[in-house]
Amino acid sequence: MRSEAGYHKGMDTRRLGKTGFEVSVIGFGAWAIGADWGEVDDETSMKALHAAVDAGVTFFDTADAYGDGRSERLIARLRRERDERLVVATKMGRRLPVQSVAGYSPENLESFVARSQTNLETDCLDLVQLHCPPTDLFYHPEVFACLDELVSAGKIANYGVSVERVEEALKALDYPGVATIQIIYNIFRQRPEERLFPAAQIADVGIIARVPLASGLLTGKISADTVFAANDHRNYNRHGEAFDVGETFSGVDIEAGLAAVEKIKEVLPEGETLAGLALRFCCSHPAVSTVIPGAKTPDQVHANASAGDRGKLSEETLARLHEIYWSYIAPSVHNRW
């Protein structure tokens, strides 16, 4: 199956840390096709997934909690319908009724992996990530020893962590089996550049940059009057009611974010879109292996993927974006995550 846009061969690829996988620099974040981003139609989602492969995307990030497995099952269907080698990363742990270190027991980890194997229709998962577990978990080496055992047993090929805070990511680097770290990184969340990215490069740990468009704020399509659906986290998690507020608009107050967006528009290179600029910002750092914007439609996929072959931003543009961050955004977010 091919999308109407045809096959695109220009996507840049990068090595995903210790996994050794070569993956597209623009990946596909599959949260939106599972749940929490308003209404979604499975057939439209499948068209978006196929459009991504047509555009050269080879990395897909999902989780067992996205639609309680819905997102994983859609990606399994994609794999059945395509011949290309696709790397699929899933996440586990957020289906626990209460987040605690005890919830990440060997028995639970094995059951999480088994469920994702069923959903993704595979005997060995490419990459499994702990899904924003409690901070204290990173001080329990027995959890990571269990993950090492799952690798040895051939049930998972690699493992990593998805984190909320830089401090959690830095602690995760203490464990040699950690192959990847997924963290929020975008124009509005630049702190990972300071200590984490250099340390990850030294440790050969791949960085998966999530929320690159700050939940849509960095697309320029959101205004103070935008109304979100009741089942969209941008409606119900504005103040962290359901999960870490940093996952919604990157923790940025929407009015401050909109003011910063107006300043960012002033530095747009000729012919560039705001979303394209935001994605290229993430790709411009050499520590980043892949960036995973979400998408629910082929048009969104095409817009995202088009940033994957245009190279890094100029040093002048990057400097201006750093200035805007420090003036408008850093005071409220920099020391929180």
C-alpha angles and dihedrals in degrees: 000000000000130000120238089252091068129221119319118204102182102085114127117230133207137188114262099224119258092350088078089215117141105220137178113269088229111052133177120261106207102193093100095055090054106045149301098064101084126270118346131186119213095218091051088047090053090052088052092050092050091046088055093055090046088054092055099263110150101165122077123182120199140147139217088241096057101105088338091286099331093115093049092050092051090053090049088055090050090054090051091053098046135062097203120106104252124187112219123195119191133181134220140196106055093094089070111114089226126022109235137136089247089062090066093066121148090254093052094044090052091049092048090052092046092052093050090047088056094045093046093040096231138116093217124038115220095220132356121193129195101242108235095304124188114292091242091063090074088066093057109084091183089073091057091044088058090052089051088054091052088054091049089050091055094241094116128023096205141357137207142158135256110209142184098209137047090228091060091050093050090051091049089060087069088074112076093206093064105106101174142021122205115201140156108267126164142119088291096046109047102146095100088071093067106063110344101059096050091046092049091051091053091049093046090238117153119233118220108196112210132186090027092163095047092242091307099313090111094053093071090229096105124083134176087265097053112126119209126204119262090248093050114102089220085070104038102032102047090122100029096269094147106022141342108330089220088076091063115070085339088283091294120140104248095231092051090045093052091050090052091048090059089055091047090054088062091064098045111133114238112281094011125124123222091245091048090052091050093051093045089051089061093044091050093074111084092215091066113094098182140353119219114204114177123242137180101179137043091246091057090048093052092049091051097043093050088072091061099082103036098086131225125327120257118270088245093056092046090051091052091050090051090051092052090049094053093045101045111016115022097072091066103035113020099086096036101064 
